[in-house]
Amino acid sequence: MASSVLISDTEPWKDLKAHVADINKTHLRDLMNDIKRSQLMTNEFDGILLDYSRQRATPETLEKLFKLAEAASLKEKINRMFGGEHINSTENRSVLHVALRAPRDAVIQSDGKNVVTDVWEVLDKIQKFSDSIRSGSWVGATGKALKDVIAVGIGGSFLGPLFVHTALQTDPEAIETARGRQLHFLANVDPIDVARNIAGLNPETTLVVVVSKTFTTAETMLNARTLREWISSSLGPDAVAKHIVAVSTNLTLVEKFGIDPNNAFAFWDWVGGRYSVCSAVGVLPLSLQYGFSVVEKFLKGASSIDQHFYSTPFEKNIPVLLGLLSLWNVSFLGYPARAILPYSQALEKFAPHIQQVSMESNGKGVSIEGVILPFETGEIDFGEPGTNGQHSFYQLIHQGRVIPCDFIGVVKSQQPVYLKGEVVSNHDELMSNFFAQPDALAYGKHPEQLQKENVPKHLIPHKTFSGNRPSLSILFPSLNAYNIGQLLAIYEHRVAVQGFLWGINSFDQWGVELGKSLATQVRKQLNASRTKGQPIEGFNYSTTTLLKKYLEASSD
Ligand SMILES: O=P(O)(O)OC[C@H]1O[C@H](O)[C@H](O)[C@@H](O)[C@@H]1O
């Protein structure tokens, strides 16, 4: 396909549009009776079972989606990504987060250089540094070991590491390696977040890791200055060198901030912020908490999916299948949202991370060529662990709007409990819901069934479930560091697949800039009004009134 041709102008797209009418004649209740179809719509890789038989799709739909993939040159685009080409064209950068978890002997080129060598240089440095902190050979300014780490960062410099940290917190191996240590995250510039982070912490035993790709993000830099002040006011300015380290691509600004360049951990412009959890952004704080060998397993898990994604035919390729199905749901069936429902409390921060990965990547209005798109891209991602979500927003999913759901389950619990006399173990109780919900959504409940159950006539409409609501189930054998890496990479690549199919640039984020620059104008005004009493100027009536009220009411 010539790159300037929109995917919506291609025959496979039009064919899929027409195919919606065929699917609208079906109901999942009936589709699920076709065992051959169900067999075809399951896939297994490395113990991970993907079941997408509850998608509103048939084998014919899949064939048509594969044709769409061809029309979108999906394979070529994946190859270009792995090949280090500058596929992030608006920033003229490669997109090589896969290199962050590649084995030491792999060769991945960007601009004629094997980046894997640089990656391992930093990983080795992290291992050495985290070992020295953990063993107590590196001590703080007063000679005490550093047991607490505060990772300061926001967006991609926060959400991924928080997800992985939360997922590892209950993993038996990680519990052992984290004993006696605490990892905290400071993201919001709201001073409440600082207060929460430092409550009960002693600067003498605290290490601050400032994480920022650009080292210019206003929130992170103010939070970093606030913690620098917290440390130096208590231990003296010289203590900063022992208590603050940094992760960034901008090592000049790191040094300007007063951090010893030896204590700076680099990454590169070919790592997008939201794809940076496998760089020092995640690896440093996580290694400090859990030790490098646990984090290495996480990287290996992600790498296993990278290999699978790169080399497996589309029919068996988990991220490709997931991406194609999401596109089918969004662009053809017209479902604008996606619920991410892990039946594991350890994955409670997974949906917030994927929100950034997906929505910042694919919420775009123009093609990679800059042509305004006649269709919408991206989806509204949200989610909560099951069963908590069931007691919250599932009502809407069952009887209100149709929202395709990802059910993510785990075979072996990280923390099994089986009480004497109970019918099932606690994990089986949880998983009963994981298995039941997709069928409730797919099959629904008929008025006739309700009649048979002698439900009063006036309640029948209220108790009827239309069903035919799509979902997919992903079952992991366990949830250790390796599996967590796999889960991350599956979703990262799925999002990329969707972007490649829509023909957009999933790796820039210009949409976050406007709000930032308007905040700069407000910041200047607040300073001028507070310090020089200058009147509010240059804002519309609404903002002027709000600012006046804010300044007047907080003038003391
Ligand atoms: O890592 P930093 O440079 O501080 O950036 C932190 C975040 O800020 C921006 O607003 C971007 O939208 C995010 O993609 C990024 O992750």
The ligand as a Tripos MOL2 file, in Angstrom:
@<TRIPOS>MOLECULE
LIG
   16    16     1     0     0
SMALL
NO_CHARGES

@<TRIPOS>ATOM
      1 O1         10.1710   11.2440   31.6870 O.co2     1 LIG1
      2 P1          9.7710   12.6490   31.4820 P.3       1 LIG1
      3 O2         10.5800   13.3440   30.4380 O.co2     1 LIG1
      4 O3          9.7840   13.4060   32.7830 O.co2     1 LIG1
      5 O4          8.3070   12.6640   30.9510 O.3       1 LIG1
      6 C1          7.2170   12.2190   31.7030 C.3       1 LIG1
      7 C2          5.9610   12.1730   30.8680 C.3       1 LIG1
      8 O5          5.6570   13.4870   30.4750 O.3       1 LIG1
      9 C3          4.9990   13.7950   29.2780 C.3       1 LIG1
     10 O6          3.8950   14.5830   29.5800 O.3       1 LIG1
     11 C4          4.6300   12.7080   28.3270 C.3       1 LIG1
     12 O7          3.3030   12.8250   27.9210 O.3       1 LIG1
     13 C5          4.8310   11.3210   28.8640 C.3       1 LIG1
     14 O8          4.9250   10.4430   27.7750 O.3       1 LIG1
     15 C6          6.0670   11.2360   29.6960 C.3       1 LIG1
     16 O9          6.2310    9.9180   30.1210 O.3       1 LIG1
@<TRIPOS>BOND
     1     1     2 2
     2     2     3 1
     3     2     4 1
     4     2     5 1
     5     5     6 1
     6     6     7 1
     7     7     8 1
     8     7    15 1
     9     8     9 1
    10     9    10 1
    11     9    11 1
    12    11    12 1
    13    11    13 1
    14    13    14 1
    15    13    15 1
    16    15    16 1
@<TRIPOS>SUBSTRUCTURE
     1 LIG1         1 GROUP 0 **** ****
